[in-house]
Amino acid sequence: MQATLKLNKPQFEFIKHPQKFSAFVGGYRSGKTFVGCVRLCINALENPGIPQGYFAPTYPQIADIFYDTMPVVAEAFGLLADIVASKKRVYLRDNLGRCLSTIVCKSMEHPHRIVGFNIAHALVDEIDCMPIKKADSAWKKIIARMSTVWPTREQNTIDVTTTPEGFNWVYRKFVKELAANPAQRPLYGIVHASTRDNTKNLPKDYIPSLRESYPANLVDAYIDGLFVNLTSGNVYPNFSRHLSHTSETIRLGEALHIGMDFNINRMAAAVFVIRDGEPLLLDELTNLFDTPAMIEALKKRYEGKHVITVYPDASGKNRKSVNGSESDHSLLKKAGFTVRANPANPLVRDRVLAVNAMLLNGDGLRRCKVNTDKCPVTTQVLEQQAYTEQGEPNKDGTEDPADAFGYFIVHRYPIVKRTATTAPLRM
């Protein structure tokens, strides 16, 4: 049974006015890959035999996103998406089994491998997730593959469908470069789409859960599909000495959750309690010499009064303390502390996002408070740490308390990118 194809307003706008290079920039679950697949089907029906391409950052993303979406869209057009994963090809067939279009699927992870085929149209998915230099290299390789002549068009075309990741590659290509070279503007088109435009295909709690999970300053990007600054200014813009302050103190017998960063002569620990499911930073230890010195200080301050769980820098499982005989994690366990650490540290970006989301989420809630009187050093770092010109948090030796803070937060309150179970026809 053929499904009914219904596009929301941004999707319809994108399909109706194609440029040589067209970008559909949308929030999570705004129907980005779906609308790109719609164009692939339209091309196959209007120009039978035309070769096309699909490009994603990694092969697992091709399998998880494209191989899952393309059959649903093809069915809506009365077509069959014949997926041959071993060849990394999808064949769009009509009801008689005739192939109307071969879609070559390629990862952009290794741009130099985008060779050996020719196409007339490309769908480039989630390119903004990639580093700018690699994205630019992949784009140039894709451009070089666009050598098949259309029977009904004067120029080959490329669609870009992506969630915006700050002022990254898509912003530079579709906004910044055009401002510097206005003559190129007729070749480029961009449509912004919000997750809100696709609510009919999402669970009712999907957008509220995003607002709860993500920092307030990222709602514009990850829900409304807008370009926002993610890597300049303060690293923790959601922290406020006044609005984030709590006068609460540690209670006798209360379980302590301690984030810890390892640096010789700069050991740092952030001491949290959890009340009603929400974390409170109520004490800090900074500028201790090494792990044994940190253990001694923690025991002196808390032994016999509290159960302690440490959330350390994951590198401490291999890093040896000053004597070189045991790892930092081993020393903490030997001291009687429970150690909870991931196999590897999360990306710095994910840690920063998790902290900012707890300091102030998209619903305006400050779920993590800080006793700024008891934790003056951490407070100062949260207020002052800035991004470098390369878009990385500045590392000048003062950042350790914020890193310790982040190791606990990202372990206990990580941002999980939600997926949505939708109706059979996803948009």
C-alpha positions, 0 to 999 in steps of 0.5 A: 500500500502506497503511503501518502506524502505530506511535507511541512512548510520548510520542506515544501519550500526546500523542494520547490525552489532548488538552487545548484547548492541548497541547504536545509538547516534544521533542529533535531528531528525536523525532517532533514534526511527525509526531505533530502530523500524526497528530492532523490525520489523526484530526481529518479522519477523525472530523469530515469537512469540518473546516478545520485549520491548520498554522503554522511560523516561515517558509514554507521550513520549511513546505515542508521539514518539513510538505510532506515529513511530511504525505503519509507520515502520511496514507498510514498512515491510508489518506489522500492529502495533496494539496499545492497549494503555490501556494495554501499548502493541503494537502487530505486526501482519502480513496481516492475523492478526497473532501476530508475536511479543508483544511489552511491553511498559514501562516508566523508570520514576519509575524503580522499576515498571519495573517488571512482564514480560519477553522479548528477545529484548529491545529498550531503547529510550532517556535514556540520558535525565534521571539523571544518577542514575535513568538511571542506575537503569532502565537499571538494571531492564531492564537487569533483564527482558531479560530472554526469550530464542531466537530460533535463537540467543545465547544472548538477545539484547538491543538497545539504541537510544538517543540524547547525553546529555554531558558525561552522562549515555550512554557515561559512559556505552558505552565508559568510562566503556569499557576503564576501562574493555576492555574485555567487548568491544565485547558486545558493539557497538556504532554508531553516527548519524548526523541530516545531515544524515537525511535531505531528511526527514526534512524541508530545514530550520530544521538544520539552525533553530537548528543552530540559536537556540542553543549555538555554543558549543552544535551543535556537540551534538544536530546536529552531535550526539557527546559527548560534555562537558555540565557541566564543566568549565565555565557556560557561555563559549560563553561570551566574554568581547570583542566580546560581548561588546557594547558601546550602552546606554539607550535612553530616552523614550526607553522601558526597560526589566528588569530581576530580582533575589530575595535575601535578601541583594543581589537583582539584576536586569539586564536592557535590551533594545530590538533593531531590535529584539535583546537584549542589556544589558545596565545597572545593579542594584546589591546588593540591600537589598530587593524588596522595595529597588529595586523598589525605586532604579528603580523609582529614576533612570527611573521613568517618562523616561521609560516604565518598564517590569520586568521578575522576578524569578518566586518564587517571586509570593509566596515569601514575602518581608521583611514586609511579607505582600505582595509578591514580584510580587505584590509589583512590580505590585503595583509600576506600573511595568508590570510583566511577569513571567512563572508559575514556573522557567524553569530548570536551564539547559534550562536557561543556554542554552538560555543565551549561545545561545543568546551570541553565536549561532551555526551560529556564531552570537552574538545576545545579547550584553553587555555594559561591562562598565555599567554592570561590576558586571554582566560581571564578573559573566558571565566570572567567574561562573563555574560548581561544581563537581556535574555538577551544576552552582556554587552558592556562592552568586555572581551569582545573576546578571547572574540569573537576566540576564537569567530570562529575556532571557529565557522568551523572547528567550527560546530554543524551541525544534523543531519538523519536519513534514515529509514525511509519512515514517520517518527515 
